[in-house]
Amino acid sequence: MNSDEQSTQKKFETSKATFVDERVSIPTLKYFWQTSPLATNKRKSIPKFLRSIKVFEQFTDYELKIFSEFLHERIFAGEEVIIKEGESGYGFYLIFSGTIEILSQINFHDGANTERRTQLIARLSKQEYFGELSLLEKRNKRNATAISKGESRLLAIYKPDLEEMIERYPVVGAKFLQAISIIVAMRFNSVTEEIKTLKDMISILEKKLADQEDN
């Protein structure tokens, strides 16, 4: 580690306590932060893990090390709820290991009756992520529930972490916001393609119905 990196690390350690009080003042986050600080060996392995994720490809090795200092780790048991649809969102999650199911409540119409049913939206695994909008919206409400299928290990970064990162390491913060924007763009493009496919299917179905009526 060169002198500039040593100086940066010293500043990180001396000012870290200033932000801790703000973090734990959010009751829903207190448990996550207090139960699982990153151990020394994890601080070494997590930058390597981040390097394997495409949206972090613009980070240098040192920037990934800095970014990893703002992450929190927790192991979830099978069927444990990580986030719940409709609740306030604060964090972005990276899957270090395990499988996460994303579920949402939808209205199912059966004649005159309507009932709410749980639908599987996605099944995510290692190196995938979820919850990015909670870092961008002031009053984010989760639009889906995330449940751990079997034991899973997650890394999380929350709004207070992001604010601290931007204040103390603006270059790293800017690169992370850029990564989040890429994720949001990819999600949007995926939804756009799905809508286009659905419209094409509807058009085909309408044409078939019209042909049947003509005959």
Residue pairs with C-beta under 8 A, 6 or more apart in sequence:
1 9
5 62
8 66
11 168
12 66
12 69
12 168
15 168
19 160
19 164
22 160
23 29
23 33
23 158
23 160
23 161
24 30
24 33
24 34
26 90
26 158
26 160
28 88
28 90
29 90
29 91
29 158
29 160
32 72
32 74
32 91
32 156
33 72
35 74
36 72
36 73
36 74
36 75
37 72
37 73
38 46
38 68
38 69
38 71
38 72
38 73
42 73
43 65
43 68
43 69
46 68
46 71
46 96
46 155
47 61
47 64
47 65
47 67
47 68
49 96
49 127
49 155
50 56
50 59
50 64
50 67
50 68
50 94
51 59
51 61
51 64
52 127
53 94
53 127
53 129
55 179
55 182
55 183
56 64
56 67
56 179
58 175
58 178
58 179
59 67
59 172
59 175
63 171
63 172
63 175
66 169
66 172
67 165
67 172
67 176
70 157
70 161
70 162
70 164
70 165
71 94
71 155
71 156
71 157
71 161
72 155
72 156
72 157
72 158
72 161
73 96
73 153
73 154
73 155
73 156
74 153
74 154
74 156
75 151
75 152
75 153
75 154
76 82
76 98
76 148
76 151
76 152
76 153
76 154
77 148
77 151
78 148
78 149
78 150
78 151
79 147
79 148
79 149
80 147
80 148
81 145
81 146
81 147
82 93
82 100
82 146
82 147
82 148
82 154
83 89
83 93
83 131
83 142
83 144
83 145
83 146
84 142
84 145
85 103
85 104
85 105
85 142
85 143
85 144
85 145
86 141
86 142
87 141
87 142
88 139
88 140
88 141
88 142
89 131
89 133
89 134
89 137
89 140
89 141
89 142
90 134
90 140
90 158
90 159
91 131
91 134
91 135
91 156
91 157
91 158
91 159
92 129
92 130
92 131
92 132
92 134
92 135
92 156
92 157
92 158
92 180
93 100
93 129
93 130
93 131
93 146
93 154
93 155
93 156
94 127
94 128
94 129
94 154
94 155
94 156
95 124
95 125
95 126
95 127
95 128
95 129
95 152
95 153
95 154
96 126
96 153
96 154
96 155
97 126
97 152
97 153
98 125
98 126
98 148
98 149
98 150
98 151
98 152
98 153
98 154
99 123
99 124
99 125
99 148
99 149
99 150
99 152
100 123
100 124
100 125
100 128
100 130
100 146
100 147
100 148
100 149
100 152
100 154
101 120
101 122
101 123
101 124
101 146
101 147
101 149
102 120
102 121
102 122
102 123
102 124
102 130
102 144
102 145
102 146
103 118
103 119
103 120
103 121
103 144
103 145
103 146
103 147
104 118
104 119
104 121
104 143
104 144
104 145
105 116
105 117
105 118
105 119
106 116
106 117
106 118
106 119
107 114
107 115
107 116
108 114
108 115
108 116
108 117
121 144
123 149
124 130
129 183
130 146
131 142
131 146
132 180
132 183
132 184
132 187
133 140
133 184
134 140
134 142
134 159
135 157
135 158
135 159
135 162
135 180
136 180
136 184
162 173
162 176
165 172
165 173
165 176
166 173
166 174
166 177
167 173
